[in-house]
């Protein structure tokens, strides 16, 4: 699936599970092509702040963000399945991605950018999508955050962590008791 931000009109429920394919160096299109969005990096002013309600850190927009806009790429330490199996890490900041046919985990617990502070909401205004922009499909699926609705200046940016995250949390708590 190709991605063109100027035509993007998705809702949270309709984000595909497969990666968007952005234009790359092998394309004949211009560097200003509408199908080169996430690879250009974040362009919106974002602030990480401490919430007043005890939820911890959060992220808010410092200017209006329009629906469909690229907000940022989730970054962190890239760990192989083998490294994860040996690890005792708690999965609070994990996202899984693929490099070719291999599964990797991006762990933003110690390293990452502002996206690791985006909180969960049952009514999110952003969502996660995988994006590829390297020339070969064997390259990394980038974990990207896009606005699923217009976000006003000062609004907190939120995503849904997904059912598997919540199942893991419930399982973790049950094991402690």
QUIRAPE-V853238 format. One line per field, one symbol per residue. ss: DSSP state (h for helix, s for strand, l for the rest). Layout:
# QUIRAPE-V853238
ss->???
This chain:
# QUIRAPE-V853238
ss->lsllhhhllllhhhlllllssllllllllllllllllhhhlllllsssssllllllssssslllsllllsssslllsssshhhhhhllllhhhssssssllssssssllllllhhhhlsslllllssssssslllllllslsssssslllsllllslsslllhhhhhhhhhhhhhhl
